[in-house]
Amino acid sequence: MLLIGNGQVITRDKTQPYLPDGAVVTDGGEIREVGQLAAMKAKYPDAEFVDARGGIIMPGLINAHTHIYSGLARGLAIEGNNPTNFFEVLDGMWWNIDRHLTIDGTKASAYATILDCIRDGVTTIFDHHASFCEIPGSLFAIKDVAKELGIRSCLCYEVSERDGEEKCDEAIRENAEFAQWAAKEQDDMIAAMFGGHALFTISDKTFAKMVEANNGLTGFHIHVAEGMNDVYDSLRNYGCRPVNRLLNNGILGEKTLLGHCIHVNPAEMDIIKETGTMVVNNPESNMGNAVGCSPVLQMMAKGILVGMGTDAYTHDMLESLKVFLIIQRHHACLPNVAWGEDMTMLFENNAKIAAKYFKKPLGVLREGAAADVIVMDYKPFTPFSDENIDGHMLFGMMGKNCRTTVINGKVLYKDREFVGIDEEKINAWTLEQSKKLWGELNHRTY
């Protein structure tokens, strides 16, 4: 049993949103109680005390869309790669990386990504993986690293025809086998979706294979209208827009998550809404790839459940929180929009998305919720209360403020040091794997 206290508690629970001197008591993987520090200490005298040192105690953050396979790309420049459009970004960088990613490379990418997530207070990830060099067993390799390090994960593999039918079929099998494993295990730390890359790399024949292999077991996690490639391909080859193709192929539904949705029109939004399908926005990645600004405000006005991810551009969800507001206001040419949607996406909608795949409530500190708790080393120099928490989040906090991370009732990161994790050993092995990958990409030794 843990008692996390000596700080200000932000619960994201509307019945008790803020305690100026509070504490969170966890027992196993659940929260036992949230209350005033003195009362909790008196009630649970034998609980292990985790000192927040005057910081902010809050729910762990959720990343609704990331890519572990990009974990070894930090600092990488591929010689001769100078993309001028979105397709060239994909083909020259990301597809090039995953075509050289072995199982060991996948594991190293998982280690690098998950350690960064824990450091930034991210306790749950929805990953969308690709390693077309070595597909079979890749999701199980990521699962092993996730379980070793202790992060809550929902995993899938990126089905695509870009490297031929054999690789495409291997990707379908990897999704199906992992989804079947996850359904059998019923582990509330590991879940599965059925992944797909952009529609312009997937034919209707492949969609039919995906639906058959999935057999209603889980939802789909797929990139949609991130670039205009999807729109052009769907109109040219199928006579309809991307979301209509997904509807026609049985991909949409309440457990399906559509990544990006930048180039969707109002009619497509209506289809997304009527089918109960979810969307995840990735503002920094969209800006970095120069693909446009997703019409999130319009989608949310229609009642679509839109969450927030990073597309692995960063692992800091509070960084994405900041950038979302900027891009939406810049795009709308209005300085008074997107604040409410921004907070709703990260702190409410991501939890609703996670609730489709995990049993315990996430993103909230209350009795019975998952014991995913973080402590932010943030000392406000202006008034701080339940009236202005979001303003402090937006303009004061970053992921690097994270001091302590507890996932499933286990302290994984305390006072900026990993607990029970040999970071130096992991980093040394990961570095060797990244050198191998970079060497193959650039045909030289690192």
N, C-alpha and C positions, 0 to 999 in steps of 0.2 A: 504494500500500500504506500502511495506517495501523497504528500501534502505539499503542493506548490503554492508558496505564499510570499508575503513581504513585497507586494506590488499592487498596482492598480489592475483590476480585472475587467476585461472587455469580453462579454459572453456571447454576443450576437443572439442572445435569447431575449425576446421582446418582453417576457415577464420579469426579467431581472437583467437589464442590459449592462449595468456598470456597478462595480463595487470599488470605492476609492482605497480600501485597505482589505482586500479580499484574499481568498484562497480557493484552490481547486483540489479536491481529494479524489484520487483514482484508486481503483481496486482491480487488479488484473488489467484487462483491456478496456474497462469502462470507467466512466466518471461516477463516483459514488455520491458526491455532493459538492455544491458551490455555495460559499457563504463568507461571512466575515472571518478574518484571520484568527482572532482571539477565540471565537466560538468553535472554529474547526480544530484548532490546537487542543482545546479542552475536550472536544468530542472524540478526537482520534490521536491520543497521546503517543501511541506506538508507531504512527506512520513515519516513514522516512521523509525528512524535510528537504525540499528543494528550494533554495533561497533565490528569489527573483531579484534581490538586491535593489529594490525600489523601481524595478522596470515595469513593463506592461505585460500582463499575462493574458493570452488570447488564444483562440482556436488555431490549430495548424492550418496552413494554406493549401489550397487544392489547385493543381494545374490540369486543366481539362484537355490539353492537347500539346504534346511534346514529341520529340524524336530522339531517342537514345542513340540512334546510329550516327548522329552528328557529334557525338561526344569527344572524338579525337580530332576535330577540325579546328580547334582553337589555335590561331596563329598560322594556319596552313594557307599557303599560296600554291596553286597548281600551275606549273609553268605553261604558258600559252593560253591560259583561260582568262578571257576578257569579255564577259557576257554583256550583250547589249539588249537582251530581252529575257522574259521569264523562262522560255524554253531553254535558252542557253545557260541560264542559272542552274536549272535542273540537270541538264545533260552534262555540262562541263564540270560541275562541282558535286552535287549531291548524288546523282546516279553514278558518277565516277567513283565516289567514295564507297557506296554500298556494293558496287561490283567487285571491290577488292576486300570487302569485310568478311573475314573468317569468323568461326565461332569464338576463337580467342579475342579477335578484334571486337566482336559484339559484346563479350563479357567486359573487356576493358572500357568500352564506351558506356556500359551500364554502371560500372564502378565510378567513372568520372562524373557522370550525370547525377547519380543518386547522392554521392557525397556532397556535391554542390547544392542539391535540393535540400538536404538536411541542414546544411549550413545556412541556407536562406529561409528556413522555417517552412518549407514545403513538405507536407506529410503524406500527400496523396498525389499520384500522377496517373494520367491517362496517356499511355505511350502508343506510338504508331511506328512500327519498326520496319526496316528494310535492310537486307544483307544478301543481295542476289548472288554473291560469290559462294555463300554457304547457307542455304535456307533451312534444311531439316534440323530441328533441335534448337533453333535460334531463340524462339520464345521461351523455351524451357531453360536455356542458359541465362536469359535475362531474369526469369523467375527465380532462379537459384541465387543470383546476386541480390535481387530485391529482398528475398527472405533472409539472406545472410546479413545484410545491412539494416533490414527492419522497416523499409518503407512500404506503404500501402500502394498497390499498383493494379491498374487495369491495362492489359496488354493485347495487342493484335499485330498481325503481319500485313504488310502493304501488297495486296494483289495487284499485279500489273502485267500487261503483255509486252512491255518494252524490251524484254530480253528473250522473247520467244515463248512458245506454248509450254515447253517442258518446265521452264522456271515458273511460269504462271501457275501451272498445275501443282508444283511443289509448294508454292505460296498458299494456295487454297487448302492443301492437305495440312500445312503447318497450322493455319488458323483453326481448321476443324479439329485436329488432334488436341490442340491446346484448349480449345473451348470445351471439348468433351472431358478433358482432364480436370479443368476448373469446375465444371458442373458436378463431377464426381467428388472432388475434394471438399467443396463447400467451405473453403478457407476465406474468412472475411478480410484477409490481407491481400489476396490475389484473385483477380477477376479477369474475364476475357471478353473481348469483342471480336468482330470479324472485319478485318481491315481491307481497304481498297484505296488504290492511288487515284489520281485524277481520272475523270471520265474519258478523256481523250486517249487514255492508255488502256481502256477496258471496253471490250465489245459486248453486245447483248448476249452472245454465246457464253462469254466468261461470267457475266452477271447470273445467267441461269445456273452455271456450275456452282457459283458462290452460294446462291440461295438453296440449291439442293444439298450442298455439303453442310451448310449451317443448319438446315432442317428446323428452323425456328428456335434454335438453342439460345441465341443471344442477338444483340443488336449489331448494326454495321457502323463502322467508324471510317469515314471516307472524305477525301478532299473534293470540294465542289466549287466550281466557278472561281477558283483562286486567280486564274488568269483567263483571258479571253479565249485561250485554246479550247477550253471546255465548251464554250458557247458556240464557237465556229464549228467545231467537230460535231456537236450534237445537231445543229441546224443543217449542216452540209450532208451528214451521213445518216441521220435518223429522223430528220424533218420535225424536230421539236427542240425545246430548250433543255438544259441539263437536269433540272428538277423534275420535269415531265418524264425524262428517261428513267430516272430513279423510281418514280411512281409506277411507270409501266413495267419495270423489272422487279417490283416487289421489295425494294430496298428500304423505303421509308417506313417510319413507325415510331412508337413512343420510346424505344430503347436505342434508336439510331441517332448518331451524332454526325452532323455535317460540318466539316472544317472549312473555315474562311467565308464562303458564300458572299463574295464581293460583287460579282456581276450577276445578281439575281434581280428579276423584275417583280413588280407587285403581284402579278398572277402566280409566280413561283412562290412568293412569300405566303400567299393564301394556301397553296398546297402544303407547304411546310407546316403551317398552323393547323390545318384541318386534319393532318395525319399525326399530329402530336410530336413531330420530329424535332430534335434539338439541334442547336447550332453553337459553334464555338468560334470566337473571334480571336485573332492573333495580331494585335496592332503593330508591334515593332517589326515583325517579319514582313507584314504587308508593305510597310513603308520601305524596308530594306530591299525588297524585291521589286519595288516600284510597280505594284500591281493594282493599287487603288485603295480606296477607303470603303470598307464594308458598310452597307446601309443598316447598321445595328439599331439606330434610333427608330427607323421605320419598322423593322422587324419586331422590336419590343413593343411598339405601339399597337401592333397587330396581335400581341399576346404570345409571340414565339419565345420559347425558353432559350435565351442566349447566354452562354457562359464565356469564360475568359481562359485563354491558353497563351502559350509563348511560341509555339512552333520551334522550340529549342533556341530561339534567338537569344534568350536569357533564361535563367532558372529563377529569377526574382519576380514574383508575382506583383509585388508593390511597384516595381519598375513598369510593368505592363499597365498597372492601374493608372499611373501618371501619363503614360504615352497615349492610352486610349482617349483620355479627356482632350489632349492636345490635338490629335488627328481629327477627332470628330468636330471640335470647334473650328479648327482650321478649314475643314471641308465645308462646314455649314456657313462659314463666315459669320458666326454668332458666338459671342463670348459667354453666353448664359445657358448653354445646353450641355447635356451628357453627364452632368454630375450624378444625378440619381441613378441613371442607367449604369454608370461606371461602378458604383458601390453595390448595386443590386447584382450585377454580373459576378463579381468576385466573391462577395460575402453571402449571397443568397442562392443565386442560380447555380454556381459551381457545386454547392451542397446538394441542390435538387438533382443535378446530373449524377452526382456520386451516389445518391440514394437509389438510383436505378440499378446499381451494381454492388453496393455494399449494404449489409444488414443494419449495422449500427449507424445512427445519425452522425454525420460529419459536419465540420465547419461551425460547431456550436458547443458551448460549455454549459451543459446541464446534466442532471441525473440521467443515466442510461445511455448517454452519447459516448462515442468512441473516445478513448483517453489519448487524443492527439492534441497536445498542448505545447505552445511555444512561449518563450519569454523574450521580449524585445528590450534591448538596452537603450531605452529612450527616456530622457529626462526633460520634460517640457519646461520651457522658460516663459510660456504664456499659459493662461488658464486652460485647464484640461478637465473635461467632464463628459457626461453622456450626451451633451448638447453639441459637442464639436469633435467627437472622436474621428469622424471621417475626414475632417479637415486636417487633423494631425497625421492621419494615415497618408493622405495625398501629398501633403507638403513637407512632412517631417521624417517619415519612416522609410527605410529601405530594407531589403532583405538582409543586408550586411549588419543591420542592427540586431539580428537574431543572436541571442546569447545562449539559449538552452532550447533543445528540441526533444519532446517526449512523443513517441508514437506507440500506440497500442499499450500504453502504460509502462513503456520501457524508456529510460533515459538514454538517448543515443548521442547526445551532444550537450555538454554541460560546461558553462563558463568558457565557451569557445574552444573546447577540447572534445574530441570524439571519445566515447566511452565504449570499451570493448571492441574497438575497431582499430586495426593497425594501419593508420593512414599512410605512414611512410612506406611500408611494405607494399600496399596497394598502389601507391603512386609510382613506385619504382617499376613494378611489373607493367602498369599501364603505360608508362613512358616507353618501355621496350616495345610494346605492341604498337604504339603510335609511330615509333621510328620505322617499324616494318611497313606499316601502312603508307606513310609518307614516302618511303623509299620506292615502293611499288608505283605510287602515283607519279612521282617525278623522276624515276629511273636513276636514282643516286642514293648514296649512303648518308644517313644522318647520325 
